[in-house]
Amino acid sequence: MAHRDKSLVALRDALRRFAAARDWQQFHTPKNLATALCVEAAELLEHFQWLTAGQSARLDARRKRAVAAEIADVLLYLTRLADVLQIDPLAAAQRKLRQNARKYPVAKARGNARKYNEL
């Protein structure tokens, strides 16, 4: 069985090919992609609406498949948006994680959910 590249770069490249084959680049503006991303994130959230915290952590197989499909949609639109804007999402995420580590030092943030300016 051939090795398949499961990297974010491979996903980005597959999305480029997918959009190009359909001549969709014209529609993949940052505004449109950001809007679609928000819509898909809302569809993801819909699966958790009215569930308790415990219920949300114990999804049945049908709902888990539906949530997985929405997570995929969010990832696809986010990856495409990053590509169109020429942003490396992994580098951006690593920078953000370093910033958050400074904002939320373990000694102050451990065990609470307060915002950094409330610590």
C-alpha positions in Angstrom: 0.0 0.0 0.0 1.4 3.4 -1.0 2.3 5.9 1.7 -0.1 8.8 1.8 1.2 12.1 3.1 -1.1 13.2 5.9 0.6 16.5 6.5 -1.1 19.9 6.4 0.9 20.7 3.3 -0.6 17.7 1.5 -4.1 18.8 2.6 -3.4 22.3 1.4 -2.2 21.0 -2.0 -5.2 18.7 -2.3 -7.5 21.6 -1.6 -5.7 23.7 -4.3 -6.2 20.9 -6.8 -9.9 20.5 -5.8 -10.6 24.2 -6.1 -8.7 24.5 -9.4 -10.5 21.6 -11.0 -13.8 23.3 -10.3 -12.6 26.8 -11.1 -13.5 27.9 -7.6 -10.5 30.1 -6.9 -12.6 33.1 -8.0 -14.9 32.4 -5.1 -12.3 31.6 -2.5 -11.7 35.2 -1.3 -10.6 35.7 2.2 -14.0 37.2 3.1 -15.9 34.2 1.6 -13.6 31.6 3.2 -13.8 33.3 6.6 -17.6 33.4 6.3 -17.8 29.8 5.3 -15.5 28.9 8.2 -17.8 30.6 10.7 -20.8 28.9 9.2 -19.1 25.5 9.6 -18.0 26.3 13.1 -21.6 27.1 14.0 -22.7 23.8 12.5 -20.2 22.1 14.7 -21.5 23.9 17.7 -25.1 22.9 16.9 -24.2 19.3 17.7 -23.5 20.4 21.3 -26.4 22.8 21.8 -28.4 21.9 24.9 -26.1 19.1 26.0 -24.7 19.0 29.4 -20.9 19.0 29.8 -21.1 15.3 30.6 -23.3 14.5 27.6 -21.0 16.5 25.3 -18.1 14.3 26.4 -20.0 11.1 25.7 -21.3 11.4 22.1 -22.9 8.3 20.6 -21.4 7.0 17.4 -23.9 8.7 15.0 -23.3 12.1 16.6 -19.6 11.6 16.7 -19.5 10.9 13.0 -21.5 14.1 12.4 -19.2 16.1 14.6 -16.2 14.6 12.8 -17.7 15.8 9.4 -18.1 19.3 10.8 -14.5 19.3 12.2 -13.4 18.3 8.8 -15.3 21.2 7.2 -13.8 23.7 9.7 -10.3 22.3 9.0 -10.7 22.5 5.2 -11.9 26.1 5.2 -9.3 27.1 7.7 -6.6 25.5 5.6 -7.8 27.1 2.4 -8.1 30.5 4.0 -4.5 30.2 5.3 -3.3 29.2 1.9 -5.1 32.1 0.1 -3.6 34.6 2.6 -0.2 32.9 2.4 -0.2 32.2 6.2 1.6 29.2 7.6 -1.1 28.0 10.1 1.3 25.8 12.0 3.9 28.6 12.4 1.0 31.0 13.4 -0.2 28.5 15.9 3.2 28.0 17.4 3.6 31.7 17.8 0.2 32.0 19.4 1.1 29.1 21.8 4.2 31.0 22.9 2.2 34.2 23.4 -0.4 32.3 25.5 2.4 30.7 27.6 3.5 34.2 28.5 -0.1 35.4 29.1 -1.0 32.4 31.2 1.9 31.3 33.3 1.4 28.0 35.0 1.8 29.4 38.5 -1.1 31.8 37.9 -3.3 30.0 35.5 -3.3 26.4 36.7 -6.7 25.1 37.6 -8.7 28.2 36.7 -10.4 29.5 33.5 -10.0 33.2 34.1 -8.8 35.4 31.3 -5.1 36.5 31.4 -6.0 40.1 32.5 -8.0 38.7 35.4 -5.2 36.6 36.9 
